[in-house]
């Protein structure tokens, strides 16, 4: 349909404005971590917040109050999980994937590549995107818990402590 009623449009404008302000306030009070992409759980919360806002805007079956409670609930759950995982290693390992070294000293680690379903072409792309011309110039490539590839060149190696605790 192209158009239902002016009342529907008015509802979207009024409830949408209120929901937007509510979301901004929830995000402001819940802190930067709520929209971070540190791990898969953080990404899920970010997507869920967007989906909830869309539902508040477009579904006449959901009141602003219900939507506001849903937004606050998502933020509180995210805060609870992140605070708990910061204090309890078991929770952290259940919620957050550990980073994986995919290349060390210029040599791809084939078993790690297979386990993480990453191709050698993707490693080369990560190296190129950081301005490296050859894998021989790379000390390590790490698949981070947020899914990004970090490239550490030989000149950036330092004492290597950034890879401490990684397999």
C-alpha positions as CSV (number, residue, x, y, z in Angstrom):
1,X,0.0,0.0,0.0
2,X,1.1,3.5,-0.7
3,X,-0.8,5.3,2.0
4,X,-3.2,4.3,4.8
5,X,-4.1,7.2,7.1
6,X,-2.7,10.4,8.3
7,X,-3.0,9.1,11.8
8,X,-0.5,6.3,11.0
9,X,2.0,8.8,9.7
10,X,1.4,11.0,12.8
11,X,2.0,7.9,15.1
12,X,5.3,7.2,13.3
13,X,6.4,10.8,13.7
14,X,5.4,11.0,17.4
15,X,6.4,7.6,18.6
16,X,9.5,7.6,16.4
17,X,10.7,10.8,17.9
18,X,10.1,9.6,21.4
19,X,11.8,6.3,20.7
20,X,14.8,8.0,19.2
21,X,15.3,10.2,22.2
22,X,14.8,7.2,24.4
23,X,17.4,5.2,22.5
24,X,19.9,8.1,22.7
25,X,19.4,8.4,26.5
26,X,19.7,4.6,27.0
27,X,23.0,4.6,25.0
28,X,24.3,7.6,26.8
29,X,23.6,6.1,30.2
30,X,24.7,2.6,29.3
31,X,28.2,3.7,28.1
32,X,30.3,3.2,25.1
33,X,30.5,-0.6,25.4
34,X,26.8,-0.9,24.4
35,X,27.7,0.0,20.8
36,X,31.1,-1.6,20.7
37,X,32.1,-4.4,18.4
38,X,34.5,-6.1,20.8
39,X,32.8,-9.5,20.4
40,X,29.9,-11.3,18.8
41,X,27.6,-10.6,21.8
42,X,28.2,-6.9,21.4
43,X,27.3,-7.1,17.7
44,X,24.1,-9.0,18.5
45,X,23.0,-6.3,21.0
46,X,23.7,-3.5,18.5
47,X,21.6,-5.3,15.9
48,X,18.9,-6.0,18.4
49,X,18.7,-2.3,19.4
50,X,18.3,-1.3,15.8
51,X,15.6,-4.0,15.3
52,X,13.8,-2.9,18.4
53,X,13.8,0.7,17.3
54,X,12.4,-0.3,13.9
55,X,9.7,-2.3,15.5
56,X,8.7,0.6,17.8
57,X,8.6,2.9,14.7
58,X,6.6,0.7,12.4
59,X,4.4,-1.6,14.5
60,X,1.2,-0.1,15.9
61,X,1.0,-3.2,18.1
62,X,4.0,-2.0,20.1
63,X,3.6,1.0,22.4
64,X,6.4,3.5,23.1
65,X,6.5,2.3,26.7
66,X,6.9,-1.4,25.7
67,X,9.7,-0.3,23.2
68,X,11.4,1.8,25.9
69,X,11.4,-1.1,28.3
70,X,12.8,-3.4,25.5
71,X,15.6,-0.9,24.8
72,X,16.5,-0.6,28.5
73,X,16.4,-4.4,28.9
74,X,18.8,-4.9,26.1
75,X,21.2,-2.3,27.5
76,X,21.0,-3.8,31.0
77,X,21.6,-7.3,29.7
78,X,24.6,-6.2,27.7
79,X,26.0,-4.4,30.8
80,X,25.4,-7.4,33.0
81,X,27.1,-9.8,30.6
82,X,30.0,-7.5,29.9
83,X,30.6,-6.9,33.7
84,X,30.2,-10.5,34.5
85,X,32.6,-11.6,31.7
86,X,35.2,-9.1,32.9
87,X,35.2,-10.7,36.3
88,X,34.7,-14.4,35.5
89,X,36.9,-16.2,32.9
90,X,34.3,-18.9,32.3
91,X,31.6,-16.5,31.3
92,X,34.1,-14.6,29.2
93,X,35.1,-17.7,27.3
94,X,31.4,-18.6,26.8
95,X,30.6,-15.1,25.4
96,X,33.8,-14.1,23.7
97,X,35.8,-16.0,21.1
98,X,39.6,-16.0,21.7
99,X,41.8,-14.3,19.1
100,X,43.6,-16.7,16.8
101,X,47.1,-16.3,15.2
102,X,46.8,-17.2,11.5
103,X,50.2,-16.2,10.4
104,X,53.5,-16.1,12.3
105,X,56.9,-15.0,11.0
106,X,55.5,-14.7,7.5
107,X,54.3,-18.3,7.5
108,X,50.6,-19.1,7.3
109,X,49.4,-21.5,10.0
110,X,47.4,-23.9,7.9
111,X,45.6,-25.7,10.7
112,X,44.4,-22.3,12.2
113,X,43.3,-21.1,8.7
114,X,41.2,-24.3,8.3
115,X,39.7,-24.1,11.8
116,X,38.7,-20.4,11.3
117,X,37.7,-20.9,7.6
118,X,40.0,-18.2,6.4
119,X,41.8,-18.3,3.1
120,X,45.3,-17.3,2.2
121,X,43.8,-14.7,-0.2
122,X,42.1,-13.1,2.8
123,X,45.4,-12.9,4.7
124,X,47.0,-11.3,1.6
125,X,44.1,-8.8,1.5
126,X,44.6,-7.9,5.2
127,X,48.3,-7.4,4.5
128,X,47.6,-5.2,1.5
129,X,45.1,-3.1,3.3
130,X,47.8,-2.1,5.9
131,X,50.2,-1.2,3.1
132,X,52.4,-4.3,3.3
133,X,53.7,-5.6,0.0
134,X,54.5,-9.2,1.0
135,X,53.8,-11.7,3.7
136,X,57.5,-11.9,4.4
137,X,57.2,-8.4,5.9
138,X,54.5,-9.6,8.3
139,X,55.4,-10.9,11.7
140,X,51.8,-11.9,12.6
141,X,48.2,-11.8,11.4
142,X,45.6,-12.3,14.1
143,X,41.9,-13.0,13.7
144,X,40.4,-11.0,16.5
145,X,37.4,-11.8,18.6
146,X,35.3,-9.2,16.7
147,X,36.2,-10.9,13.4
148,X,38.7,-8.3,12.2
149,X,42.2,-9.2,11.0
150,X,45.1,-7.4,12.8
151,X,48.4,-7.2,10.9
152,X,51.7,-6.8,12.8
153,X,54.7,-6.1,10.6
154,X,58.2,-7.2,11.5
155,X,59.1,-3.5,12.2
156,X,56.1,-3.2,14.6
157,X,56.8,-6.4,16.5
158,X,58.3,-4.9,19.6
159,X,58.7,-7.4,22.3
160,X,55.8,-9.5,20.9
161,X,53.8,-9.3,24.1
162,X,50.7,-8.4,22.2
163,X,50.5,-12.1,21.3
164,X,50.9,-13.4,24.8
165,X,48.3,-16.0,25.7
166,X,47.3,-16.7,22.1
167,X,47.6,-20.1,20.5
